[in-house]
């Protein structure tokens, strides 16, 4: 549903909302940096246009993902990685912080925008039980997901039309590598072979799940993710982008939780599934110090997680949105201020992040340059950077760069917005 013009606060022409998204955590080719940034800006603008028109968070986050899925430069929807059989199978999920409903599809083929199927599953579930008291599905996979989507008005797309020259070229290159590797007898044990294969895959930039988080005019939050999965994955494999609590999480503030939170993740799906990183980060955000909470969550719940003890390198990225009503709002104002904190962190070489607020005329995009190549993130120190940006009541902008200090194992960034 949409807010009507009458429901929008007429005295608050400065609408209050914020969104952030990413085109993936992994390796981003410098030659394609311009394309990554451009698609992030387009996706931000598309979601902002929806929010300005009165769309709720769940609608806006889906709109952003559609733009990212339509890009041939992202590993989602069009141009996704091909599996071992040379086919595209996609995963996607979406969560509404207001209703706490969730929708997801896994290993779906022949659908251009998997996030639209996930969103439709969510909206259908919100309508209540089906005939004869049946429970509506929230997660469908494979052919069943495809058939359900078509029966609910989502047009199919020939799988061969979803492949691009980039994805086909990558498939042929990866297939040659696999065939060569299978012929070579290195004498190493099978476990080490699997790890080396994983590292080669990760270096090729195949971890770039796309995702977004949004807070709308009403203060509702939503999150969504979409992915084509690992390159050369086994047919039927479902990554974190579809799993509950692993790919995304969104939850409005309530009596038990003072903060509304929205989280989306990217990285190695198996690592994110085994740690349920999205839900863990959301729970951590109920602490007073968001920066320290995310640092500890990434360190204790992911990098040093006992569930990943056998891994010599863990790969993941997360964007986190936290907001609350601001009790310090000026008494002369008939609206409450909203404090929005946006943080992101990653253990991968890079992560392309875009964000935009109601006051921004255009989106901002960050694509940090890798500090070093072939890095072991359990052995080095990288920069932990905090940037605080406050939007004040008179719309003037104050920017302060906080402490830049060294912490172990992962990069983290924080941006804070305050609306009155």
Buried (B, 14 or more C-beta within 10 A) or exposed (E): EEBEEEEBEEEBEBBBBBBBBBBBBBBBEEEBBEBBBBBBBBBBBBBBEBBBEBBBBBBBBBBBBBBBBBBBBBBBBBBBBBBBEBBBBBBBBBBBBBBEBBBBBBBBBBBBBBBBBBBBBBBBBBEEEEEEEEEBBBBBBBEEBBEBBBEEEBEEBEBEEBBBEEBBEBBEEBBEBBEEEEEEEEEEEEEEBEBEBBBBBBBBBBBBBBBBBBBBBBBBBBBBBBBBBBBBBEEEBBBBBBBBBBBBBBBBBEEEBEBBBBBBBBBBBBBBBBBBBBBBBBBBBBBEEBBEBBBEBBBEBBBEBEBBEEBEBBBBBBBBBBBBBBEEBEEEEEBBBBBBBBBBBBBBBBBBBBBBBBBBEEBBBBBBEBEEEEBEBBEEEBEBBBBBBBBEBEEEEEEEEEEEEEBBBBBBBBBBBBBB
